[in-house]
């Protein structure tokens, strides 16, 4: 049984989430503030964390920042804010996805399933190494480097890089990338792909503003040349 930790200070929402997720067969633990959520995550090692952005004691962004230093557990952020910057900051800190309140339970359950499914799909163990010029990715160790220097990649950045190295020369739309990397239709919002591509360019391009590897294909999406 997969374990899910819900960190939110709205009792009614927490009760609703717990009820619906347990109906889906998940074991659900809860916490009502950031510090309690952090302690629960460390103690229970859940398979997925639903983390509210606005929390008492310690906000969700700080909790996310700390968790990402300690574990790779998928984090789905719950936010009442609609500002693009809040979503981008959450993703930048290591959240895997977000939903904006109010959301449908059907959508949330679908995203939970997708994140858990993606977490189970890990690169093949062993000694397989992918290379492209000065880039090298060791799948067994989940490590990437450029010119011999380690690259610090978020989980989705790593998955994107592996995907590109395995599909170099082919153009993919943002929707296709969402399906391949995030595992579901991102409700029409493709901004998260652009954000992750931008971050990846900062790490693998000599001039991120004039990329020669991760190319924008006008009217389509992106293509990797390597």
N, C-alpha and C positions, 0 to 999 in steps of 0.2 A: 504494500500500500504506500503510495507516494505521500510524502509529508509536505504540507503547505503552511507557511507562517503568514498570518495576516496582521499587519501593523497599521492600525488606524484608531483614531480617537472618537469616532462616531459609533456609539453602541448599536444603533439600529442597523447601520450598514454592515458592521462586523457580524451581527447576528444573521443578517441576510446572506452574507458571503459564506459564513460557516455552514449554514443550513444547506445552501445550494451546492457547495463544493463537497460536503459530506455525502450528499445524494449522488454525486458523481463518483463516489468511491475513494475520495481522498481523506487522509487524516489531517485535521486542521487544528493548529495552535494559534493563539491570538496574543497581542500585546497592545496596550493603549497609548504608549508614548515611545519616543525614540530610544531612550536608554533601555527600557524594558524590551523593546524589539531587538536591540543589539545583543542583549544578554540571552534572549530566547534563541536567536540565530546561532550564537556560539554554543549554546547548550544542546540544542536539538538537531543542528545540522540539517535543516529542511532541504527538500528537493527544489523548492521554489519559494520566493518571498514576494508577497503583495505588500508594497510599501507606500503609504500615503506621503505626499510631499509636505503638507503642513501638519506637523506634529508638535505636541508640547514637550518640554524638557530639552529635546534635541530634534532638529528638523530632519525631514527625510533625506535631503541632499547630503547632510553630514553623515547620517547613518549609511547611506549608499557609498559615500567616499571611504568610510572605515571598512565596511564589508568587502569592498572590492580589493582592499589590501590583504584580506584574510581568506577569502574564498571565492570560488567561481560560480556559486549558486545563481541561477537565473533570477533577475529582479524585474518585476513588473510594477512600475510606479503608478499610483493612483493620484490624480491631481484635479483640483477644482479650478486651477488656473488655465487660461486659454492662451496666454502669451507664448509665442513661439520660443522665446529665449528660455523659458522655464523648462520646456520639453528638451531643448537642445542641451542645456546644462545637465539635466538628468542623464541624458544619453552619454554626454561627455564624461561624466563621473563613473560610468560603467553600467547604468541600467540597460536592460535588454529591450525594453518596450515600455509603453505608457498608455493609459486610457484616461480620458478626461471625463470627470463627473458632470452630469449624470450619465451613466453608461448602462447598456442592457446587459443582463446577466448572461444571456446567450452569447454575446460578443466576448465578455470577459472569460467565460468558460472555454470558448474557442481559442482564445489567446493563451490561456493557461495550458491547454493541451498542446498547442503548437510549441510553446517554450519548453515544455517537458520532453516533447518528441525531439526537438533540436538538441537538447542537452544529452540525450542518449546517443545521438549521432556524432560520435567522436572520430577524428582521423585514425586510420588504421595504425596499429602499433607496429613496432619493428624498426627497420633502419631506412625506410623510404625518405628520401630527401628530394625536394623540388628546387630547381634553380632557374634563374633568369638573369643573366649578366652577373652583376654584383649582389643580387638577392639570393638568399638561401633560406629554405624553410624545412626544418626537421619535424616531420609529422609525429613521430613517436615521442619526441620530447616536447612537442608543441612550442617550439622556439623558432624565431625568425631573426635573421641578421642581414646587414648590408655592409659590404666592404669589411666584413669581419666583426662589425660592431652590432651588439644585440639591439633589436628593435623592441620597444615596449608597446605592445599592441593589446587593445581591448579585445574581448572574445569575438565580437562580430567583425572587427578589423582583421583578425587572424583568419577567420572563416572566409571573408571576402578575398584576402590575398591568396589563400589556398585555391579558392574557386577560380580566380583569374589565372593562376599558374597552370591550372588543369584545362583551362579553356581559352588560352591565349589566341589572339587574332579574331575571335568571334565577338560580335556586338550583341549586347543584351539590353533590353529595356529595363527601366526601373521596376516595373511590375514583375518581370521575370526574376530580377535580383531579389526582390522581396520574397518571392515564392521559394527561391533556392536557399536563401540565407536565413530568412526569418520564418519561413515555412507556412505562410498564409497570406491572403490578400489584406494589405494594411489599410483597409477601409478607404482606399483611394489616395491616402497621404503618402507621397513618395519622398517627402523632405528628408526622412531619416536616411535614405540611400545617399542623397546628395551630401548630407552631413558626414557620413562615414567615408565616402569617397574623398571628400575634402581633407579629412584627418589622415587618411591613408596616403594621399599625395604629399602631405607635409613630411612624411617619413620615408617615402621611396623615390621622390623626384628631386632632381637638383634644383629646378625652378618650379615649385608647385603651381605658380600662376601660368606657366607655360609647359604643361606636362607633355612628356614624350613617351610615357609608359601607359598611364591610365588616361586614355583619350576620351573626350566627349564626342559622341557621334550625334550630330545635330538631328533632331526629330526622332531619335531612337533611344539613346541612353549612353552606354559606355562600352569601351573596348580596351583590352589590355594588349600592349605590344611588348614582346620580350624575346 
